[in-house]
Amino acid sequence: MRIQTIVALTDFSTLAEHALDRAALLAAHHGAQLELLYAAEKQDAKFCDPQARLEQRARQLARRHELAVRAWPKAGAAAVLAATRRADLLVMDSRLHGRRPWPARATGLLARVLRASPCPVLVVQAAAQQPYAHALVHASGDAGGALQRSATGLQASATVELFHAARTLRGLRLACGEAFGRALRSRRQPAQPQQTRLRVSDAFEARRNRVGLATGGLDAVRQLVVQQQSTRADLLVLAHVRRSLLRDLLQAGKAHRLLTGPNGVACDVLLVPGAASAAAVRWSTMGGWTRAAS
């Protein structure tokens, strides 16, 4: 099954415009219907008629990409959550959930969407100038295969890198760690045709990760940030396990840490709900993944 409906949120900020452009590129790639919704944490006074502007952007994107684009009437968070139930992909920018460390991580729009959305959420942080070229997949536990299929289903032309974060062990020597890393990669590397754009890596590849592992000073989020910077991946894919409002208030989750602050990633992030997302299964039947798996 192909991606048929993409819903994109905007508040007309610069980052939100990047999100609309990325959503339009993906809709054109998949031949999908694109739906636009106006969603703002706080309405900007300079946009006296957001609905008229939204309809104008819909017409512009439809002409530029030769798409079917629909602008939905202005609505609140309830309409956004309803849109996630009919969409195959929700696209939004990172500022829509606020940059304040607390309590925005629990009460912002992104947090509310992630607690309820049955579809994957693509958080756009960079200008959409070309298709994704390198997807870094956080292959934790049994979710690696489903996330790999999600990444390839989203952008079949991208190189997919499965990244395994390492847990630090007290007293682990760097030399032993590197030897262990090489053995681990050799066991995890699946047999693939030469033309397949798939690779497996772990925390021992990037120099800063190796140093951090030797000193016992890294966690999985920091390893992902270092690996993304090292490989210059333009898309990070990871599973998102739903969290309660109380847990979001008390502790910053992985998504919040990756998307906020100076120590986060600068690339786009695809958050797939659960370890075995139904969307990942749907996307796995697309032609791009069939070619990669053959």
N, C-alpha and C positions, 0 to 999 in steps of 0.2 A: 504494500500500500504506500502510495506517495504522500508527501506532505501536501495537504489540500487547502488548509486554512492557516494563515499566519496573522496573529493579532499584534499590533505594535502600539505602544503607549508613548505619548509625547506631552511635554509641557512647553514646547517651542524653545527650549534652551539649546545651546550649541551641542551638548552631548545628546540631547533628545533628537536633534536633527541627524546626528550620526546613526542613532538607532533606527530612524525611519529609512535612511539610505540603505543600511544593512538589511533591514527587513525587505525592502524592495528588491535588492539584489538576490536574496534567497528566494523570494516569491517568483522572480523571473526565472531563476535556475530550476525551480521545481514546477513551474506552471501553476502556482497556487493562487488562491484568492487572498488579497491583502486587505485587512480591516484596520482602520485607525481609530484610536480612542484618545480623547484629551483627558489626561490625569495629572493633576498637580497637587503637591502637598500644600502649597500656598499659591493662590492665583496671583499672577503678575498683573499689576494695574495697567501696564501698557497694552495688554491684550484685552481690549474692551469687548470684543466679540470672538471668543476662542472658537466657536463652532464655524464661523465664516472662514477663519484662517485654516481650520482643519480641513474643510471642504476644498479650499484652494490648494493645500498641500496634496490632497488626494488626487486632484485633477493633474497637478504637476507630475507626480510620480506615475500616474497612469499613462500620460503622454510619453514621458522619458523612457519608461521600461516596457511600454505596451502591455500593461497589466489591467486586471480588473481590481479596482481599489474602491473601498467603501468607507465613508466617514460616518461613524456612529454618533448619535446625538450626545451632547455633554452629559456625563453621568459620574457617579462617585465610585468608591471602592467596591461596592456591591456589584456594579456593572462590570468592573474589571475582573472580579472573581468569577462572574457568570461567563465572561468571555473565555476564560481559561478552560471551561468545560466543553466548549465547542471548537477550540483551537487545537492544532497539532503542535504549535510552537508559539510562545509568547516572547516578544522582543521588547526590551526596555533599557533605559540607561541607568547607570549606577547612582546618579544623583537623585533619582526619584525616591530613594529610600532614606535620603538625608546623610550628611557626613558627620553628624554628631555621634560620639561614641555611645552615649546613653541618654535617653531610652530609645533613640531612633532605630537601633538595631532590632528592637522588638516591636515597635509601634509604627515604623515606616511602611510605605507601600510594598517594598520588596519583601520585607519580613512577612507581611500579611499574605502576599501572593504565594510565597514559598510554603507557608503553613497549609495552604488550601489547594494549590494548583495541581491538577492531575496531569498536566502536560509539561514538557521541558521548558525552562525559562532561559533565554539567551540575554545576558547582561552585556551591553555594548559599552566599551570604554575608549575605542579608537575610531578614527575616521574610516568609513567603508569605501576604500578605493579599488579593491580587487577581491576576488574570491579568497577564502582562507587557503593558506599554503601549507601550514604546519600545525596540526592539532596535537596537543600534549594531553594525554589521558591519564588521570590518576587511577591506576589499576589496583585498587585496594580490595582485599578479600576476594569474594566470588563475583564482584561487579565488573571486573575488567572486560569480559567478553561483551556484556550488554552495553557498556560505555563505548567500547570500540565500535560497535555497530551503530551507536548513536552518532559518533563523530563522522564516520564514513557516510552514513545516511544523510547527514546535514550537508556535507561538502565532499562528494565522491572523489574530487581531484586532489584533495589534500593528503600530504604525508601524515600518517598516524603514528605517534610514538607512545607506547605504553610505558608509563613511568611507575616504578615501584619505590615508594619511600621506605627508608630503613629506620628502625628504632635503634637509638643509641644504647650501647652497653657499657657500663662502668668498667674502665680499664682496657677498653678495646684499642689495640695498637693500629696505627694507620696502615702499616704494611699488611697485617693480617686482614684488615678490612678490605683493602684493595683486592687481595687474593680471593677473599670470600665473594666480593662483588663480581669478579670475572667468572667464577664458578656459577654464581647465581644466574647471571645473564645467559650463560651457555645452556643452562637447564631450562630457562624460561623462554628462550628464543624458539618459536615454533617453526616448523619446516614450511617455507614459503617459496613460491616461484620467484625467479630473479627480478621480474618486473614489478612485483608487489611493493607498494610504498608503505611498508610497515617495519618498525623497529622497536626493540625493547631496551629500556635503559633503567638505571637505578641511581640512587644517591651517590654512588661511588664515582660517577663519571665527571660531575662538575667539581672543579677544584675547591670552591668555597664550601660545598657540601662535604667533601672529604676532610677538610680541615675541621669543620664543625663536628663531624662524626667522631673524629679523633679526640676532640676535647669534650665531647658529650654535651654540646650546646645547641642542638637542633631539634625541631619538631617537624611533623609532616608538612605543615603549612609553609614553614621557612624553606624546607627542601623543595617544595613545589615552586616557590618564588625564585629560588636560585636556578632551578632547572629551566624555568621559563625564560629567565634572562639569558642563561647560557645558550640555549637553543634558538632563542628569538621566536618562539612559537607565537602565532597570532590568535590562537584559540586554546583555552584550557577547558577540559571536560572532566566533570567529577559528579559523583552521586551526591544527592542531597537528601538526607534523612530528616523527615519532619520533626521539628522541635516544638515544645510547648511555649506559650507566652512567658511563663515563669522562667523557664530555662534560658530563653533569649534575653530576658531582663538580667539574669544573674551572671550569664557567661556568654561571651562573644563566640558565635559559631564559626566554622571553617569558612563559609561563604562571606560572612561579614569581615573576617580578618583578611581574606584575599582581595576584597573589593574596596577597602577603606584604608586610609592612612598612607604614609610614605613607604611602608614596608610591604604593600600589597603588590599585585600584578598589574601591569599596564595594558594587558591584552583583554580581549573579550572572554567571557566565561559562560559556558553552557552548563546549567545545573539540571541534572536529570533526577526526577523524584524517585527515591527508592533504589535499591540495588538491582532489581530486575524490572525496570520500567516497561510498561506496556508499549509506550511510544518507541522504545528501543527495539522491541520485537516487531512493531509495525514497520519501522524504518529499515529493518534488516532485509526486507524483501526487495528493496530498491536495487536498480541495476548496478550502481556503483559498488555496493557491498558485495553483490554477487560476483563481480569481476575480481574484487580483492580476495575473496575467499576461495575462488576456483583454483 
